[in-house]
Amino acid sequence: MSRVPGRSAFPGAARAGSDAGDRQDERAAGAGGPPHVRSSWSTHSVAREIFLLQLVLVVLLVAAAVVAIVIQSRRDTMTDARHRTLAAAESFAHSWGLQEALNSPDPTAKLQPLAEEARKASGVDALIVYKLDGITLTHSDPRQIGKHVIGPYADAARGKPFTRTFHGALGLSVISAAPVKDPSGKVIAIVSAPVTVEEVQKSVNRQLPIFLATAVGALALAGGGAGLVSRRLRRQTHGLGPAEMTRMYEHHDAVLHAVREGVLIVGRGGRLLLANDEARRLLDLPADAEGRHVGDLGLDHRTAELMASDRSATDEVHLVHDRLLALNKRSTIPYGPHHGSVVTLRDTTELRWLSGRAEVARERLRLLYDAGVRIGSTLNVERTAEELAQVAVPRFADIVTVELLDPVLKGEEPAASATELRRTAIAGLAADHPLHPVGELIRFAPGTPMATRVDQGRSAVEPDLAGSAGWRSQDPERVRRILDHGVHSLAVVPLRARGVVLGLVDFWRSGSSPPFDDEDLSFAEELAGRAAVGIDNARRYTRERAMAMTLQRSLMPRGLPGQDALEVAHRYLPAKAGVGGDWFDVIPLPGARVALVVGDVVGHGLHAAATMGRLRIAVHNFSALDLAPDELLGHLDELVTHMDVQDAGTEEGSAITGATCLYVVYDSVSGRVTAATAGHLPPAVAHPDGRVEFLYSPVSPPLGLGAGLPFETAERLLPEGSRLVLYTDGLVESRSRDLDAGLDALRAALAGPDRTPEDTCTTVMKTLLPARSADDVALLVARTRRLDPAQVAEWDVPRDPAAVSPVRNACVRQLADWGLQHIAYGTELILSELITNAIRYGAEPIHVRLLHTRTLICEVSDGSSTSPHIRQAKATDEDGRGLFLVARFAEHWGTRYSPRGKTIWATQAIGPDAQPSEEELLEHFLHHGEPGGE
């Protein structure tokens, strides 16, 4: 096969298609060796098809030659038979002595031997002599002598010799006849010489083995030659089929002209064997490059050396004619019998530029992702601004500053237009930077670019700050120092959220950093937009938290009320996530008693704070009725249930189910503490000896879930100096610590030597408070005091009106002992009224008690549950004015119920101006008359 100019047979190329790999595997040889041709003839290779075609042609040619030779031989034999028979017939007809024998009496006797002799000499089958009457005189078959001859002898009888083929006595024969003439020329007899066709065929058949042997030899010679040619062709084509050869040439043309990657084949010695169009373009090769050494092609030394060497290369970058080419080089030894290498070239100049752009885009996407994760991690406006500045330095800018409007920092709605912003965050500068420091209020001059950005909310980029007259006009001296610091480019982007400008973020570049362009400005706007959402969320949270804190401060106790029963200290710490619903209270009760209250409303925000306020007010109101702890919680549970129903009926409302409350009453006279809980943690009691225990009361559900079930109380008599500790679950429970561990930690913090309530609060908060509490923490510590028995006076009163006076006198004497003579008159009136009502309307036992604290407390107890109530007596009424007098002389009065009856109490101030003047008493008696009971 001759190679078409400009084409290559591509030895070893794999067939494209589904069986390419299989074909290549069949051609694969041992490691490093050339591929073997296929030994199997089952595949239709080009060599096999050419061999078969040659073999068929040879067989056809040999068969045609044999047939032609046989036919020609037969023709020649028949021609020879005609000539021989005619010659034999004419020779015998003109032989000497023939006429004499014919004229003899017995011509047959004389002619038959002569005819046989002549027949054998001439090689014909017979020499037949017969007269004109057709009677046979001689014949090779003696039985035919004397018989009449039938045949076309008319021409011979007329004196003309002839040759014919016809069926005679010997069968189908070739017969020649010649006339026998007398001297006068008259035909006297005829001589015929026949040769049978069978005899002719036998002659041909005797030659046929020679013909066939010759044909077989020729066929074997031609087949062997075709086999040798096919074997050579099979080696040259590597057993490829016609479709594969066609596809290979198509692929060859594609590689040469269509592939947009340079391909070169370099042979042994570094000579270029093949180069496609793309390789010629990339390397700027001359037209006659093929066949020349790669060192003579004008390539740089490094590239030429690599192509001529045996070294492999993978994506090795070479600079060729201002192009960055990625070069790959592999040896052809495993894929062909000839040593060489294949070099592929790829232009990476534009790819490097695109990859650089892609890397910038990927980096900015990562920056946006990091910004989404880091910015807004806390709902704090200043911290969010700092996160924005920190995330952009140094990955996008060398310096970042953030300025916010003052209302935004306070959680308020920003003004529609403003030219004053407060520097909130800076990142990327040392302490001696020339920019405005954090916290400074920046006033932008009207008309300057910065003021325009705030008013119109548009972004701007200044690639060259030194040439920006508008920016320099803001503060020329500071601008000069900024430029001296190396800052040369600025991008200003408003922080806009929900259509409102919250402030500005300034991105600065200095030193060797490239100046900002429009693409950088687009990215800065995207980054600022995400940060603005976080800042606005923090602002709104700040506003809501400020409102909740204001509401909570207005609802929480601003100071502890004065009382002598307990020494109290407290702590309250809002959750980092916002204001919650934890609360506490200290409520003085009549009879030298104090109520300690702590509660927790689930949730955070305004709703939790408002709910806490409602519950605190309700507890105060119920405490004014002087209810027992279990009764008070029962009323509070009904209230919460009612509130839940009301809130659930509104769109904004939500149930407050889950609120808990602990109500503890301490009596300083008896030292008894009574506690009832609605789903709250038990109070802790730290005894003076250092022992700590929890005052567990019967378990009760949280408020609103009691379903009307009664609450139960727990009572304990405490020694003086014991510390009652009330707390919420935020102190002892967290994500990293379960409740039991928290209670054990609280027990350990309270144990040990006696401490003041303030010291106890400090120790407990320091020991148990989480680093970042997710819930509110309320702590209330109260150290118990006992009222001195000398400040308590008690009398039992029989149910007899005559007993009022002795008891009243005894009380006056006790007041004198306490130095309270100046309030004796009012006290007499109060006791007279209360004791008289108890005798008249109450039941035994009747008991009177005076308590001398910072006030004077008068208590009258009886076994009846009926309670008097004050009313305005009419002019015609004979009684009904007693309680009016009690209310006039007492600061407070009321009724307290117990399982054994009730107690009516009244407190009096013990200061020098505590009693009404004589003029006021006289006027009162003139209008109301003498006191009476009700």
NUROTI-504778 format. One record per residue (C-alpha): residue in three letters; y, z, x. Coordinates in steps of 0.2 Angstrom, whole numbers, plus 2048, in hexadecimal, padded with zeros to 3 digits. Each point is the difference from the previous one (the first is absolute). Layout:
# NUROTI-504778
ALAYZX ...
END
This chain:
# NUROTI-504778
MET800800800 SER8117FC807 ARG80E80C7FE VAL80E7FB7F5 PRO811801809 GLY8098107FB ARG7F18087F9 SER7F380D806 ALA7EE8027FB PHE803813800 PRO7EE804807 GLY7F980F7F7 ALA80D8007F2 ALA7F98097F1 ARG7FE7F77EF ALA80D8057F3 GLY7F88067F1 SER7F480D7FA ASP7F27FB80D ALA80C80080F GLY7FB810806 ASP7ED7FC7FE ARG8037F080A GLN80880880D ASP7F380D801 GLU7F37F3802 ARG8097F880E ALA803811809 ALA7F8803810 GLY7FD80F80C ALA80E80A806 GLY80C7F580B GLY7F57F07FE PRO8047F07F7 PRO7FA7FE7EE HIS7EF7F87FD VAL7FE7F17F5 ARG7F68027F1 SER7EE7FE802 SER7FC7FE7EE TRP8027EF7F8 SER8018077EF THR813800800 HIS8087EF7FE SER8097FE810 VAL8097F0806 ALA7F37FD80D ARG7F28027F4 GLU8087F47F4 ILE8037F380E PHE7EE802806 LEU7F97FD7EF LEU80B7F17FD GLN7FB7F9811 LEU7EE8037FD VAL8017F77EF LEU8097F1807 VAL7F37FF80E VAL7F18017F4 LEU8087F37F5 LEU8047F580F VAL7EE802806 ALA7F87FD7EF ALA80B7F07FE ALA7FB7FA811 VAL7EE8037FD VAL8017F77EF ALA80A7F2808 ILE7F37FE80E VAL7F28007F4 ILE8087F37F5 GLN8057F680F SER7EE801807 ARG7F97FB7F0 ARG80B7F17FF ASP7FC7FB812 THR7EE8027FD MET8017F57F0 THR80A7F380A ASP7F380180E ALA7F27FE7F3 ARG8097F07F9 HIS8027F9811 ARG7EE804806 THR7F87F97F0 LEU80B7F0800 ALA7FC7FE813 ALA7EE8037FD ALA7FF7F47F2 GLU8097F2808 SER7F7803810 PHE7EF7FF7F8 ALA8067F17F5 HIS8047F680F SER7F280580B TRP7F47F3808 GLY7F07FC7F7 LEU8068077EF GLN8007EF7F7 GLU7EF7FC808 ALA7F98107F9 LEU8087FD7EF ASN7F87EF7FF SER7EF807806 PRO7F28037F3 ASP802813802 PRO812804804 THR7FD8127FD ALA7F380180E LYS80B7F980C LEU8118077FB GLN7FB8127FC PRO7FC806812 LEU8107F7806 ALA80A8087F2 GLU7F9812804 GLU8047FD812 ALA8127FA7FC ARG80280F7F4 LYS7FC80D80C ALA80B7F880D SER80F7FE7F5 GLY7FE8127F8 VAL8007FA7EE ASP7F48067F3 ALA7F87EF7FC LEU8027ED804 ILE7FC7F77F0 VAL7FC7EE800 TYR7FE7F67EF LYS8027EF7FB LEU80C7F97F3 ASP7F38047F3 GLY803813804 ILE7EE803806 THR80080D80E LEU7F87FA810 THR80380F80B HIS8048127FC SER800811808 ASP7F68067F1 PRO7F07F4800 ARG7FE8047EE GLN8107F67FC ILE7FA7F0808 GLY7FD7F37F4 LYS80B8087F3 HIS80F7F87F8 VAL810806808 ILE80E8057F4 GLY812801808 PRO8107F7802 TYR7FA7F280B ALA80A7F27F8 ASP80C7FF80E ALA7F37FF80D ALA7F77F37F6 ARG8107F6801 GLY800801813 LYS80C80F802 PRO7FB811808 PHE8058107F7 THR7FF812800 ARG7FD80B7F0 THR7FC8127FB PHE7F48017F2 HIS7F08087FA GLY7F17F7806 ALA7EE803803 LEU80580D80D GLY80D8087F6 LEU813800802 SER8027F580F VAL80C7F680A ILE7F97EE801 SER8067F180A ALA7F87EF7FC ALA8017F080B PRO7F97EE7FB VAL7F37F7809 LYS8047EE801 ASP7F67F1805 PRO8077F380C SER8087F77F2 GLY80A8107FC LYS7F68037F0 VAL7FD8127FC ILE7ED803800 ALA7FF813801 ILE80A810800 VAL7FE80E80D SER8078117FA ALA80181080A PRO8038107F6 VAL804812806 THR7FF80E7F3 VAL80F80B7FD GLU7F580F802 GLU7FD7FA812 VAL8127FF802 GLN8038117FA LYS7F380780B SER8097F880F VAL8108097FA ASN7F78117FD ARG7F97FF812 GLN812800806 LEU80680E7F3 PRO7FA80F80B ILE80A7F980E PHE80F7FF7F5 LEU7FE8117F9 ALA7FD808811 THR8107F7806 ALA8098067F0 VAL7FA812802 GLY805800813 ALA8117F97FB LEU80280D7F2 ALA7FB80E80C LEU80C7FA80D ALA80E7FE7F4 GLY7FD8117F8 GLY7FF809811 GLY8117F8804 ALA8078057F0 GLY7FA812802 LEU808801811 VAL8107F97FA SER7FF80D7F1 ARG7FC80E80C ARG80F7FC80A LEU80B7FE7F1 ARG7F98107F9 ARG806809810 GLN8117F87FF THR8038057EE HIS7F7811801 GLY7F57FC7F1 LEU80F7FE7F4 GLY7FE7F67F0 PRO80B7F27FA ALA80A80B7F4 GLU80280C80E MET8067F380C THR80C7FA7F3 ARG8068117FC MET801804813 TYR80B7F1803 GLU80B8057F1 HIS802811807 HIS8037F9811 ASP80F7F67F9 ALA80680F7F7 VAL80080B810 LEU8087F2809 HIS80E7FC7F4 ALA80180D7F1 VAL7FD811807 ARG81080A803 GLU7F880980F GLY7FF7F8811 VAL7EE7FC807 LEU7FC7FB811 ILE7EF7FD809 VAL800802812 GLY7F27FA80B ARG7F9806810 GLY80D7FF80E GLY80E8037F4 ARG8027EE7F9 LEU8067FE7EF LEU7F37F87F5 LEU8088017EF ALA8118067F8 ASN8047FF7EE ASP8117FB7F9 GLU8068127FE ALA7FB805812 ARG80A7F0806 ARG80F8067F6 LEU7FF812806 LEU7FD7FC812 ASP80B7F0801 LEU7F17F7808 PRO8027EE806 ALA7F77F27F7 ASP7F37FE80E ALA7FC812801 GLU7EE7FE7FC GLY7F67FF810 ARG80D80880B HIS800811808 VAL80880D7F7 GLY80B80480F ASP8087EF7FF LEU8068017EE GLY810809803 LEU7FA8117FA ASP806811808 HIS7F580680D ARG7F980F7F6 THR7FB7F57F2 ALA7F87F380A GLU7F680C80B LEU7F98087F0 MET7FA7EF7F9 ALA7F87FB811 SER7F8811803 ASP7EF8077F8 ARG80980F7F9 SER8008037ED ALA8108057F7 THR8048077EF ASP8117FE7F8 GLU808800811 VAL8137FC7FF HIS8077F280B LEU8127FA801 VAL7FF7ED7FF HIS8107F67FE ASP80980E7F7 ARG7F28037F5 LEU7F58107FF LEU7EE7F97FF ALA7F180B7FC LEU7F27F880A ASN7ED8037FD LYS7F37F980C ARG7ED8007FF SER7F27F780A THR7F67F27F9 ILE7F0805809 PRO7F78087F2 TYR8047F17F4 GLY7FE7F180B PRO7F77F9810 HIS8107FD80A HIS80A80E808 GLY8128017F9 SER80B80A7F5 VAL8097FF7EF VAL8138067FF THR8098037F0 LEU8138027FF ARG80A8087F2 ASP813801800 THR8058127FD THR8137FE803 GLU8048007EE LEU7F280C7FC ARG80780D80C TRP8107FE7F8 LEU7F88027EF SER7F580E806 GLY810809806 ARG8087FE7EF ALA7F08067F7 GLU7FF80F80C VAL8128047FB ALA7FB7FE7EE ARG7F180B802 GLU80A80D809 ARG80D8017F2 LEU7F28017F3 ARG7F980F809 LEU812807801 LEU8027FE7ED TYR7EF8087FD ASP80580F80C ALA8108017F7 GLY7F78017EF VAL7F580E807 ARG80E80A809 ILE80F7FE7F6 GLY80180B7F1 SER7F380C805 THR80B80E7FB LEU80B8007F1 ASN80F80580B VAL80F7F4801 GLU804804812 ARG7EE800806 THR7FD7EF7F8 ALA8107F9809 GLU7F9807810 GLU7EF7F87FD LEU8097EF7FD ALA809801810 GLN7F180680A VAL7F47F37FA ALA80B7F1805 VAL803806812 PRO7FC7F880B ARG7F47F47F7 PHE80F7F77F8 ALA810807806 ASP80680A80F ILE80B80B7F6 VAL8008047ED THR80D80A7F6 VAL7FF8057EE GLU8108047F6 LEU7FE8077EE LEU80D8047F2 ASP8038127FE PRO7FA8007EE VAL7F07F9805 LEU7FD80E80C LYS80480C7F2 GLY7F47F87F5 GLU80D7F97F5 GLU8047EE7FA PRO80A7F780C ALA8127F97FC ALA8027EE7FB SER80A7FD810 ALA80480B80F THR8067FD812 GLU7FA811807 LEU7EE803806 ARG7F880E809 ARG7F67FD80F THR7EF8067FC ALA7F47FA80D ILE8007F9812 ALA7F17F980A GLY7FF7F8811 LEU810808809 ALA80280E80D ALA80B80F7FC ASP80F7F8808 HIS8017F17F5 PRO8117F97FA LEU7FB7FE7EE HIS80580C7F2 PRO7F4810800 VAL7F58057F2 GLY8098097F3 GLU8117F8803 LEU8097F87F2 ILE8047EE804 ARG80F7F87F7 PHE8007ED801 ALA8117F87FF PRO8027F47F1 GLY7FD7EE804 THR7F580480F PRO7EE7F8800 MET7F88117FD ALA80B8057F1 THR7FC7EE7F9 ARG7EE803802 VAL8018117F7 ASP80A7F97F2 GLN7F77F07FD GLY7EF805805 ARG7FD7F180C SER7F77FF810 ALA8087F9810 VAL7FB7FD812 GLU80C80080F PRO7F77F780F ASP80E80380C LEU8098107FC ALA80D7FD80E GLY8067F07F7 SER8018087EF ALA8128047FC GLY7FD8087EF TRP7F380C807 ARG80B80480F SER80F8047F4 GLN7F780F7F9 ASP80280B80F PRO8057F7810 GLU7FE80E80C ARG7EF8057FA VAL7FB7ED7FF ARG8047FF812 ARG7F580E805 ILE7F27FA7F6 LEU8017EF809 ASP801809810 HIS7F08087FB GLY7F77EF800 VAL7FF7FE7ED HIS8037ED7FC SER7F97FC7EF LEU8008087EF ALA7F87FE7EF VAL8078097F1 VAL7F58027F0 PRO80580A7F1 LEU7F480C7F9 ARG7FF7FA7EE ALA7F48077F2 ARG8017FD7EE GLY80F7F5803 VAL80A80E808 VAL806801812 LEU7FA811807 GLY8077FD812 LEU7FE7F580F VAL7F37FE80E ASP8067F9811 PHE7F47F780C TRP8077FF811 ARG7F97F680F SER806803812 GLY7FB7FB812 SER7F47F1802 SER7FB8007ED PRO8037F07F8 PRO80F8007F3 PHE7FC8017EE ASP7FE7F07F6 ASP7FE7FC7ED GLU7ED802801 ASP802811807 LEU80D8047F2 SER7F37FB7F3 PHE7F380C808 ALA80E80E801 GLU8037FD7ED GLU7EE8027FC LEU7FE81080B ALA8108077F8 GLY7FB7FC7EF ARG7F080A802 ALA80980F807 ALA80D7FF7F3 VAL7F38037F3 GLY7FA80F809 ILE812807802 ASP8037FD7EE ASN7F08097FB ALA80580F80C ARG8128007F8 ARG7F98017EE TYR7F480D806 THR80E80A808 ARG80A7FF7F0 GLU7F18057F5 ARG7FC80E80D ALA812806800 MET8008007ED ALA7EF809800 MET80680C80D THR8108047F7 LEU7F78027F0 GLN7F380C809 ARG80E80A808 SER8088027F0 LEU7F08067F8 MET7F980A80E PRO807812802 ARG80F80080B GLY7FE812805 LEU7F480F7FC PRO80680C7F3 GLY803812805 GLN7F280C7FD ASP7F880F808 ALA7EE7FD7FD LEU7FC7F380D GLU8077FA811 VAL7FF7ED7FE ALA8017F180C HIS7FC7EE7FC ARG7FE7EE807 TYR8007F07F8 LEU7FD7EF809 PRO8017F07F7 ALA7F37F3803 LYS8047F280C ALA7FC7F37F3 GLY80D8087F4 VAL80480E7F5 GLY7F28077F7 GLY7FC80D7F2 ASP7FD81080A TRP80B80F7FA PHE801813801 ASP80A80D7F8 VAL804813801 ILE8048077EF PRO8058137FD LEU7F88087F1 PRO8048107F7 GLY7F8810805 ALA8027FD813 ARG7F47F1800 VAL8027EF808 ALA7F77F07FC LEU7FB7F480E VAL7FD7EE7FA VAL7FA7F180A GLY7FB7EF7F9 ASP7FC7EE804 VAL8037F07F6 VAL7F57F1806 GLY80A7F2807 HIS8117FD808 GLY8117F97FB LEU80C8037F2 HIS7F28027F3 ALA7F880E80A ALA810809803 ALA8067FF7EE THR7EF8067FA MET80180F80D GLY8118047F9 ARG7FA8007EE LEU7F180C805 ARG80B80B809 ILE80C8027F2 ALA7F28037F4 VAL7F980E80B HIS811808801 ASN8017FF7ED PHE7EF8077FD SER80380E80D ALA80F8057F6 LEU7F48057F3 ASP7F780B80C LEU7EF7F97FD ALA7F1804809 PRO7FA7F380D ASP7F27F97F6 GLU80B7FF7F0 LEU80E7F880A LEU7F47F2807 GLY7F97FE7EF HIS8117FB7F9 LEU8037F680F ASP7F07F67FE GLU8057FC7EE LEU8117FA806 VAL7F87F580D THR7F47F97F3 HIS80F7FC7F4 MET80A7F880E ASP7F17F5805 VAL7FF7FA7EE GLN8127FC800 ASP8017F8810 ALA7F07F57FC GLY8097F97F1 THR80E7F880B GLU7FF7F180B GLU80780980F GLY7F78107FD SER7F1805809 ALA7F580F7FD ILE80280F80B THR7EE8067FF GLY7FC808810 ALA80E80D801 THR7FB811806 CYS808811800 LEU7FD811807 TYR80980F7F7 VAL7FF811809 VAL8098107F9 TYR80280F80C ASP8058117F9 SER80980A80D VAL7FD8117F7 SER7ED7FF7FF GLY7FD7F380F ARG7F57F67F5 VAL8007ED801 THR7FA7F57F1 ALA7FD7ED803 ALA7FB7F27F5 THR7FD7EE806 ALA8007EF7F8 GLY7F67F580D HIS80A80780F LEU7F9807810 PRO7FF813800 PRO80D80B808 ALA7FC808811 VAL802813803 ALA804806811 HIS7FD813801 PRO80A80B80C ASP7F180380A GLY7FE7ED804 ARG7F27FC7F4 VAL8037F07F6 GLU7F87FC7EF PHE8027F47F2 LEU8048067EF TYR7F47F57F6 SER8037FF7ED PRO7F47F87F4 VAL8007ED802 SER80C7F77F3 PRO8037EE7FF PRO8117F8804 LEU80E8007F3 GLY7FE7F47F2 LEU7ED800802 GLY7FC8117F9 ALA7FD7FA7EE GLY8078107F9 LEU7F480C80A PRO807811805 PHE804804812 GLU7FA80F809 THR80880C80C ALA7FB809810 GLU807811804 ARG801809811 LEU809810805 LEU8087FD811 PRO80680C80D GLU812800804 GLY8047F380E SER7F37F47FA ARG8067EE801 LEU7FD7F47F2 VAL7FF7EE805 LEU8017F27F4 TYR7FF7EE805 THR7FC7EE7FB ASP7F27F5805 GLY80B7F680C LEU7FF80E80C VAL7ED802802 GLU7F97EF7FB SER8037EF808 ARG7F67F1805 SER7FA807810 ARG7FC8117F9 ASP7F68057F0 LEU80580F7F5 ASP7F480D807 ALA8067FD812 GLY8128017FA LEU7FD8117F7 ASP7F7806810 ALA80F7FB80A LEU80C8097F4 ARG7F580F801 ALA801800813 ALA8137FD800 LEU80380F7F5 ALA7F480C809 GLY80680C80D PRO80E80C801 ASP80D8027F2 ARG80E7F4801 THR8107FD7F5 PRO7FF7F37F3 GLU80B7F580A ASP7F5801810 THR7F17FD7F5 CYS8087F07F9 THR8047FA811 THR7EE804807 VAL7F87F87F1 MET80A7F0800 LYS7FE7FE813 THR7ED802800 LEU7FB7F77F0 LEU80E7F37FD PRO7F97EE804 ALA80A7F580B ARG8047F47F2 SER7FD8087EF ALA7FC7F47F2 ASP80380D7F3 ASP80E80D7FD VAL7FD812807 ALA80680F7F7 LEU7FD812808 LEU8068107F8 VAL7FD811809 ALA8048107F8 ARG7FD812808 THR7FE80D7F3 ARG80A8107FE ARG7FC80F7F5 LEU80E8097F5 ASP802812806 PRO7F880C7F3 ALA81180A800 GLN8087F07F9 VAL7F48017F1 ALA80180C7F1 GLU7F48007F1 TRP7FE8097F0 ASP7F48007F2 VAL8088017EF PRO7F78077F0 ARG8037F67F0 ASP80D80C7FA PRO8137FD7FD ALA803811807 ALA7F97FB811 VAL80E7F3803 SER80D80D805 PRO7F580980D VAL7FB7F0808 ARG8127F9800 ASN806810809 ALA7F37FF80D CYS8057EF804 VAL812805802 ARG7FB80D80C GLN7F67F380A LEU80F7F5800 ALA80A80E807 ASP7F380380E TRP8017ED804 GLY813801800 LEU8027F57F1 GLN80A80C7F5 HIS80D7F27FD ILE7F37F67F6 ALA7F880F7F7 TYR8097FD7EF GLY7FA7EE7FF THR7EF804805 GLU7FF80E7F3 LEU8057F37F3 ILE7F37F4806 LEU7F280D801 SER8058077EF GLU7FF7EF7F7 LEU7EF7FB809 ILE7F78107FE THR8068027EE ASN7FA7EE7FC ALA7EF804809 ILE7FE8107F5 ARG8057F87F0 TYR7F87EF801 GLY7F380180F ALA7F0809803 GLU7FA80D80C PRO7FF80280F ILE8137FF803 HIS805800812 VAL811800809 ARG8037FB812 LEU8107FF80A LEU8007F5810 HIS80E80280D THR8017F080A ARG8107F6803 THR8018027ED LEU7FB80D7F4 ILE7F17FB7F6 CYS7FC8097EF GLU7EF7FC7F9 VAL7F98077EF SER7EE7FC7FD ASP7F68027F0 GLY7EF7FB7F9 SER8077F47F3 SER8027ED803 THR80F7FE7F4 SER8107FB809 PRO8118047FA HIS80D7F2800 ILE813801801 ARG80A7FA7F1 GLN8128017F9 ALA80180F7F3 LYS80A7FD7F0 ALA80E80C7FB THR7F58077F2 ASP7F080380B GLU7FC812805 ASP7F77FB810 GLY7FD7F180B ARG80D80480D GLY7F580980D LEU7FA7F180A PHE8117F9800 LEU80681080A VAL7F17FE80C ALA8057EE803 ARG812806803 PHE7FD80E80C ALA7F17F7809 GLU8017F180C HIS7EF7F97FA TRP7F38067F4 GLY7F07FA7F9 THR7EE8037FB ARG7F07FF80A TYR7EF8007F8 SER7F1808807 PRO7EE8027FA ARG8058127F9 GLY8107FB7F8 LYS8117FC805 THR80E80680B ILE8137FE7FC TRP80A800810 ALA813800804 THR8087FE811 GLN811808804 ALA80C7FD80E ILE80380F80B GLY8107FC807 PRO81080A7FC ASP8077F37F4 ALA7EF7FD7F8 GLN80480A7EF PRO80C7FA7F2 SER811809800 GLU80480E7F3 GLU80C7F47F6 GLU7F17F47FF LEU7F580D7F9 LEU80C8067F4 GLU8047EF7F9 HIS7ED7FD7FF PHE7FD8107F5 LEU80F7FC7F5 HIS7F87EF7FC HIS7EE804800 GLY7FE8137FC GLU7F380B808 PRO7F17F8807 GLY7F07FF7F6 GLY7EE7FA804 GLU7F87F07FA 
END
